[in-house]
């Protein structure tokens, strides 16, 4: 009896080993049929970009899709001939990724037709970011995002970024810290939380704002800084403010300072540096806690908005010969408040003049002042365009560091 049980157990173990081998073979075979995508860029196609697509029609408008795929031995072997024929960059051959370019009429067709170049189906479940060129953004991006929301492989935390130039060129900028430019860009956007000069935007957050009546949204803008524009020997990516979307179209943009102003009111400034000039001395305040909000009311036929911001910080640097006395701290706090207010007003003026409700004024009326909203809903655009803004900023510097006396007691003068 025991011998029979032992034999059955051994047979069962052998079967498990065999099944495991089958599963491994199947998984390997599935992976060998996929090209894992880490980044997608969407540009308008030109006739010179015609890759993997039928000829341009007279009235057709096609898109140029660049997909950054993870390279392995199989892709390297298959892509050598394709890249030399114009479907990618020959300089990619020594890198762990391949930027595949395809032209098509819509996103689904273009992604699927890439198999004729890669010999594999593009797999977007690990995609990190979607980069859209500014000229497409100005025409509307909803039709391009539609695919991502219908596709079961797409994750909703994929970042959305608007490129100042060609979107595909962003994926060509080699990172010195990350293996893949797409991952480098995703982390660059995420790190804006530490500086608050660029907003966070994902597929989910964009479509959420898009579905709210009158609500506008901010999307980070990425710009390639060339060696001619900086002291760096190689190009690098920079978040250059934000694109303002009304419905699904980009209507204007905010620079980095204006973006921070908007983020103050949205309560999205938690860290960062405030640089000031105080009586000819450079001052740097490190934000350790920030908050913001706004209130709305409808009085005498006008919308009135009160923006509130609060900053708690530490004195990070004070150049010059001034001692850190209470009167000096109070003056610096006041200068900080004025700087924050200036950025808030500059941001509001830009979005208001373009009738873009980035703050969510209409939604605030709808949620908390519904009776008033029913009265003003039909005329909201014109009322918003003439709305009054007041700003209240409170700042407090709670630490000055371990140095109370100025490091430069002579104010920069040599003996």
N, C-alpha and C positions, 0 to 999 in steps of 0.2 A: 504493500500500500504506500509506504513511504517512498519507495523507488518510483512508483507511478506519479506521485505528487511532485517529486523532484524533477522528473522528466517533463511534466506539464509546465512547471515553473521555468525551466530552461527554454522550452519552446516559446513561452510567453515573452521572455526577455529577448529572445532572438527576433520575434515579431515586432516588438517595440523598437529595436535597433533598426530593423528594416524600414519601418514606417518613418522613423526619424530621418533616415537617409533619404526617403522619398520626399519628405517635407522640405528638407534642406535643398534637394535638387530642384523641387518646384519653386521655392523661394528664390533660389539663384536664377532660375530660368525667368521668373517674373521680373527680377531686377535687371536682367540682361535685356529686357524688352522696353525699359523705361529710361528716360532722360530726366533726371531730377532738376527741377527749375528752382533757382534761388531768387531771381529778380526778373521783372518784366518791364520793358520800356515801350511806350507807344508814341509814334511820330506820324505825321502825314507823310505818305509815300510820294516820291517823285519818280519819273520814268527811269532815271538812272538807278533807282533802288529796286527795280523789278527783279525779284528773286522768288523762285518757287511759286509763281502765280501766272495766270493767263495775262494776255496783253491788256493794257489800260483801254477802257472804253472812252468815248468822247466826253460823256457826262459822268463817268464813274469817279468816285473819290475813294482811294484806297489808303490803307494804313500800313505802316512799316513797323513790324513787331520785332523787338530784340529780346531774346530770352537767354538769360545767363544760366547755363546748365553745368552741373558738376561733371568734370571729366574723369574718365577712368581709362584703362588700357583699351577696352573695346571701342570707346568713342574716339580716342586718339587715332586708332587705326582707321576708323571709318571716316573721320573728319579731315584727314590730311588732304585728300583729293578735293573734297567739297570746299574747304576754306580757300584753296588755291584757285578755285573757280569763282570766288566772289561771295560766298555765303557766310563768310566770317572773316576774322582778322588773322593773318598769318602769324602775327606776333603772339597770338593766344596759344600757340602750340606748346610752349614750355610752361604754361600756367595750369593750375588745377581746375580751370573752368573754360568754357567755350561760349562766346557770345554768338548765338545763332540768329540770323536775320531772315525774316520771311515777310512777303507782301501778301495782303488779302483784303477782301471786302468787309469782313467782320472778324471779331476776335476768335470765335470758335473755329471758323474755317482756317484762319491763319495758324492757330495753334496746332490743329490737326494736320495741316499740310506740311508742317515742319518735319514730319516723319520721312519725307522724301529727301531731306538733307541729313538728318541725324540717324536714320534707320531705326529710330526708337520713338515711341509716343512721349510727348512732353508731359511730365507728371508735376502738377502744381501744388500738391499738398504741403510741400515744404517751402513754398514761395514766401519771401520775406517782405517784398516791397513792390508796388506798382508805380512807375514813374511816367508821368504824362506831360507832353510838351505844352508850352504855354499857348501856342496857336490852336491846339486842339481844345485846351481848357477854355479858351475864350468862346469856342463854338458850342461847348456842352459835352460833358463826360458821362452822362447817365447811360447812354447806349453802350458805352464800353464797360461800365461797371456791371451792367445787367448780366453778362456772362458769369462773372465771379459769384454773384448771388444765386445763380441757378445751378452752378457746378457744385457737386457734392464734395469735391476734393478740397475746395478753397476754404481756408481759415479766415474768420472775420477779423482777426487781429493783424492782418496784413496791412502794412503802412501805405498811405497814399502821399506822393510827393509830386510837386509841379517843377519841371525843369525850366530854367531861364533860357536855355538854348535847346539843342537837340537832346531828346530824352535818352536815346541809345548811346550817346557819347558819355553819359554819366556812368554807365556800366563799363566803360573802357578805362576809367581812372583807377590806376593801381593803388591799393592801400599798402602802407608800410607796416601796419599792425594786424590786419586781417587778411585771411587767405582769399576771400571773395569780396569784390567791390559791393555787391548787393548787401551782404551782411554788414559791411563797414557803414554804408549809408543808413541802414536800419538803426544801428547803434548810435550814429551821429544824431539822428532825429530824436531818439530816446533820451540822449544826454542833454537835450535842450531843456529838460526839466531842471537841470543844475544851473542854467543860465537864463532861462525864460526869454530868449530872443526868437524862439520859434515855437509854433504850436504842435500839439500831438494830433494826428489824424489817422484813423484806420477806416477800413471798409465799413465797419459797423457804425462808427461814430458819424461818418459822412452821410450814410443813408438814413440814419436816425434824424439828423438835422434836416435832410432833404425832404423827409416826409412831414415835417412840422410846418404848417402854413406860415409864410413870411420869414421863416428862420433862415439866416445865412450862416456860413461856416468859414473857418480859417483852415487853410492847407499850407504846410511848409513849402517854401521855394528853395530849391537847391541850385547852386551856381558853381561852375568850374572855375577855380582861380588858377590862372596860367602862371608860369614862371616870370613872364614879363610884367605881371601885376603884383608880384611879391618877391621876397628874398629867397623863396624856396626854389630848388633846382628842378622840381617836378610838380606837375599840377596836383591840386587837391580839391576836395569838395567843401563847400561852405553853405550853411543855411542862411539865406539872405532874406529874412523876413517871412511874410506869408501872403498867399493869394486869397482874395476875398471872393467867395462864391455866393451868388444869389441864384436860387434854384440850382441848376447844375452848371451854370456858366460863371467863369471868372470875370468879374466886372471891374476890379481894380486890385491893387496890392498895397501892403503896408511894409514900410522898411522895418529894420530890427527894433528901433526905438518905439515906433508906433505899435508894433506887435506886442512889445512888453506892456505898453499902455493898455491895450485891449485885454491882455492876460491878467493885468492887475484887477480890472473890474470883474472878470470872469472867475476870479479866485484861483488862478493857476500860476501865481508867482510864489514859490516857496523858498527858492534859493537864488543866488546870483550876486553880482557886484554893482553898486551904484558909484560911479565915478563923478566927482565934483571938482569945481575950482572954487576954493574958499580963500578970498583975499590974496589971490595970486599963488596959492599953494594947492598942489594936487592932493585930493582926499579920496580915499577908497573905503566904502562901507560894505561889509559883507552881510547880506541878508541871511538871517538864521530862521526867521519866521515871517511869512507874509499871508495876508488874507484880503479878500475883496468881495464886494457884492453891490447891488444897486436896488433902489426902490423906484416905483413909478406911481404917478397919480395924474388925473385929468382935471385941470382947474381952468375955468374961464375959457373953455374952448381950445386949450393947449395941453399937449403932453409934457409933463415935467419929470425929468429923470435926475435922481440923486445918486451919484457914484461914490462908493466908500472904499477906501483902501487903508490898510494898516500894515506897518513895517516895523519889525524889531530887528536890530542889527548890532554889529560890533565894529568898532573903528579898526580897520585893517591896516590903514596907512595914512599918515599925515606928514607930508613933506614941508619943509620950511622950519622956521624958528619959533612958532607959536607953541606955548605950553597947553597941555590938555586940561584946561580949567572948565568948570561948569558952564560959564558963560560961552565958551568956545563950543562946547558940546551942544548947547541949546541952539546956537547959531547954525551949526552943521545939521542938526535935526530939521530946522526950518528950511534949510537949503535942500535937503533930501525930499521934504514934502513938496516943495515947489517943483523939483525935478520930476517927481512922480506925477503930479498934477498936469504938468506940461505935456508929458507923454500921453496921458489919458485923453486930454483935450485934442491933441493932434490926431490920435487914432479915431476918436469919435467924429471929428470933423470930416475925415476921409470916408468913413463908412456911411455917415449920414448923407453926405453929398451924393453918394451913389445908391441911396435908398436900400442899403444892405443892413439888415437887422441882425448883426453878429451877436449882440448881447442877449437877444431874445426878449425884446420889449413887448412884442405882441403876445408871446407865450405867457409872459408874466401877467399881463392884463387878463388873458383868457383864464389862467389858473386861479388868480387871487382877486380879480376884480371883474367877475364875469358880467355883471349888469352893465358896468361901464363899457366893457368890450363889445357888447351887443349894440351899443350906441355908436361906437367909433369904428367898428370893423370895416365898413364899406369905404371909409375915408382914411384908413390907417396910413397908407403911403404918404399922402399929402400932410397928414398930421405929424408923422414921424420926421418928415423932411424939415419941419419947422419946430421940432421939439426943443425944449430948453434943458440945458445940462448944468448942474451944479456938482462940484467935486469937493469931497471932504477927505483929507489925508492926515492920518496920525502916524508919527514916527517916533521911535525911541531907540537910543543907543545905550545898551545896558553894560557894555564892557569896552574898555579902551586898550586892552592888552596889558602887558607887564611893564610897558614903558610910558611913564607920565611926562618925563622931560623930552624935548625934541632930540632926535638922533643927531640932527645937524644944528647944534646950538648957535652956530655963526650964520645960520640962514643961507648956507652955500658959499660964504665968503672964505677965502683962504687967508691964512696969517702971513 
